[in-house]
Amino acid sequence: MKREQLERLLADGDETSSAALAALRAGASHVVWEGTTSAESLARVYGRRLRHTLRRGIETSGLAQAVRRLDLHSRPVRLGQIRAADGSWVFMLFLDEDGSKLVACTGVRRPQ
């Protein structure tokens, strides 16, 4: 997926989407993988990650909201990732099947 397409999907989003957009515009790397995954299974996986990050005190952005959105989304999703140029944050993107809509976005601060 082209950078410009991702920028459009992230525009007018929540705080986490705005942070991912800012990272993208600042030169972050990005990828959107082919294929889809069950939103239900991703909600379970990211629910476990939420509990883990809370226990460990790892800073996240939008993780609880992403879990809720995935849990409510009844269709498969495509996964994408934005990695900040300085490595400080990694954002996971959950797109609808054809990649035309952002379902959810979450970020995790990486240790320096």
C-alpha positions as CSV (number, residue, x, y, z in Angstrom):
1,M,0.0,0.0,0.0
2,K,1.3,3.4,-0.9
3,R,2.2,5.9,1.8
4,E,-0.4,8.4,0.5
5,Q,-3.2,5.8,0.9
6,L,-2.2,5.2,4.5
7,E,-2.1,8.9,5.2
8,R,-5.7,9.2,3.9
9,L,-6.9,6.3,6.1
10,L,-5.3,7.8,9.2
11,A,-6.5,11.4,8.6
12,D,-9.3,12.6,10.9
13,G,-8.8,9.7,13.3
14,D,-8.4,9.4,17.0
15,E,-5.3,10.4,19.0
16,T,-3.5,7.1,18.1
17,S,-4.2,7.4,14.4
18,S,-3.0,11.0,14.5
19,A,0.3,9.9,16.1
20,A,0.7,7.1,13.5
21,L,0.1,9.6,10.8
22,A,2.7,12.0,12.2
23,A,5.2,9.2,12.4
24,L,4.4,8.2,8.8
25,R,4.9,11.8,7.6
26,A,8.2,12.0,9.6
27,G,9.7,9.1,7.5
28,A,8.4,6.0,9.4
29,S,8.6,2.7,7.5
30,H,5.3,1.0,6.8
31,V,3.9,-2.2,5.5
32,V,0.4,-3.6,4.9
33,W,0.4,-7.4,4.5
34,E,-1.5,-9.4,2.0
35,G,-4.3,-11.6,3.3
36,T,-6.7,-11.3,6.1
37,T,-7.2,-12.5,9.7
38,S,-10.2,-13.0,11.8
39,A,-11.0,-9.9,13.8
40,E,-12.2,-12.1,16.6
41,S,-8.9,-13.9,17.0
42,L,-7.0,-10.6,16.8
43,A,-9.3,-9.2,19.6
44,R,-8.2,-12.2,21.8
45,V,-4.5,-11.8,21.0
46,Y,-4.5,-8.0,21.5
47,G,-6.6,-8.5,24.7
48,R,-3.8,-10.6,26.1
49,R,-1.3,-8.0,25.0
50,L,-3.3,-5.3,26.8
51,R,-3.2,-7.2,30.0
52,H,0.6,-7.9,29.6
53,T,1.4,-4.2,28.9
54,L,-0.7,-3.1,31.9
55,R,1.1,-5.6,34.2
56,R,4.6,-4.6,32.9
57,G,3.9,-0.8,32.7
58,I,4.6,-0.6,29.0
59,E,3.3,2.5,27.4
60,T,0.6,2.0,24.7
61,S,-1.8,4.2,22.8
62,G,-5.3,3.1,21.8
63,L,-4.8,-0.6,22.7
64,A,-8.0,-1.0,24.8
65,Q,-10.0,0.8,22.1
66,A,-8.5,-1.4,19.4
67,V,-9.4,-4.5,21.3
68,R,-13.0,-3.2,21.6
69,R,-13.2,-2.3,17.9
70,L,-11.8,-5.7,16.8
71,D,-14.2,-7.5,19.1
72,L,-17.2,-5.6,17.5
73,H,-15.9,-6.0,13.9
74,S,-17.5,-9.1,12.3
75,R,-15.4,-9.3,9.2
76,P,-11.8,-10.3,8.6
77,V,-9.1,-7.6,8.7
78,R,-5.8,-6.8,7.0
79,L,-2.8,-6.0,9.2
80,G,-0.4,-3.1,8.7
81,Q,2.4,-1.6,10.6
82,I,4.1,1.7,10.9
83,R,7.5,1.8,12.6
84,A,8.7,5.3,13.7
85,A,11.9,6.4,12.1
86,D,13.6,6.7,15.5
87,G,12.2,3.3,16.6
88,S,10.4,4.9,19.5
89,W,6.9,3.6,18.5
90,V,5.4,0.8,16.5
91,F,1.8,1.2,15.4
92,M,-0.4,-1.7,14.3
93,L,-3.2,-0.9,11.8
94,F,-6.3,-3.1,11.4
95,L,-7.9,-2.4,8.0
96,D,-11.1,-3.8,6.5
97,E,-10.7,-6.6,4.0
98,D,-10.0,-4.5,0.9
99,G,-7.8,-2.0,2.8
100,S,-10.2,0.9,2.2
101,K,-11.1,1.7,5.8
102,L,-9.3,1.8,9.1
103,V,-11.0,-0.4,11.7
104,A,-8.5,0.2,14.6
105,C,-5.0,1.5,15.3
106,T,-2.8,0.9,18.3
107,G,0.7,1.8,19.2
108,V,3.3,0.6,21.7
109,R,6.4,2.5,22.8
110,R,9.6,0.6,22.2
111,P,12.4,0.6,24.8
112,Q,15.3,2.8,23.8
